[in-house]
């Protein structure tokens, strides 16, 4: 009788472990996607800030108070997004390169 309970417990345990591995894998994929999207967003905001600075330096708009306020606001936004990017960044550049490089076959070695 205890053998039946032990087998049932083992089957339930294996099924739960399979589910948890699948769930963790999906969670890691989702977090990686969020991390990449956050990086793209920060890059877009940096490009916008650069464009805004270029417009502000033009003779026509040089010293314009509204553009100056937009520049300060964009810099504040960049700082906030960089804080979030640090939270959601899963891999640094070196680790990402190591993960994406090809592994040589044993036959080639």
N, C-alpha and C positions, 0 to 999 in steps of 0.2 A: 504493500500500500504506500509506503514512503517512497518507493522507487517511482511510482506514478506521479506523486507530488513533485519529486525532484526533477523528473523529466519535464513536467509542465512548467515548473519554475525556470528551468534552463531554456526552454523554448521561448517563454515570455521575455526572459532576459536578453536572449539573442535578438529577438524582434525589436525590443526597445533600443538596443545598441545600434542596430542597423538604422532605425529611424533617427536616432540622435546624430549619427554620422552624416546621414543625408541632410538633416536640418542644418547642421553646422556648415556643411559644404555650401548649401544654398545661401546661408547667412553671410559667409565669407565672399561669395560672388556678389551679393547685393552691396556689401560694404565696399568692395573694390570698385564697383560701378559708381557708387556715390562719390568715392574718392576721386576717380577720374573726372566725373562731371564737375566736382568742386574745383579741380585744377583748371578745367576749361573755362569755368566762370571767372576765376581770378584772372586768367590771362586776358579774357575779353574786357574786363574792367580796367586792367592795366593799359590795354590798347586805347580804350575810351579816354583814360586820363592823359595819355600821351597826345592824343588828337586834340583834346580840350586845351592842353598847354600850348600846342602849336597854334591853335586859333587865337588864344589869348596873347601870344607874342606877335601877332600880325599888327601892322601899323594901324589898321582900321579899328581893332578892338583892344589895343594895348592899354592896360590900366582900367579896363571896364570892371566895375565893381561886381556886377552880376556874374561875369565869367570867373572873377576871383573867388566868389562864394561857391560857384560850381566846382572849381578846382579844389577848394578846401573840403567840400562835401565828398568829392570823389576820393580824395586821399583818406578821409575818415572811413569811407566805405571799403577801400582797399585794406586798411588796417583790420577792420572787422572781419572781412572775408579771409584774410591771412590767418587770423586766429582760428576760424572754423576750419580752414584748410589744414592747419597743424593737427587738429583733432581727427579729421577724417583721412589724413594721409597714412596709408597702411605701409607703404614701402618707400624707402629712400631710393635715389637714382641707382646706386650701386647694386642694391639688393634686387631691384627690378631687372637690371641688366643681367644679373646672375641667373635669375629665374627664367629669363627669356632666351638665354644663349642655348645653342644646341649641345646636346650631350653626345659625345662620340660613341660609336658602336664598339663593342669589345673586339670585333673582327678587325677594325681599323687600327687598333692599338698594337 
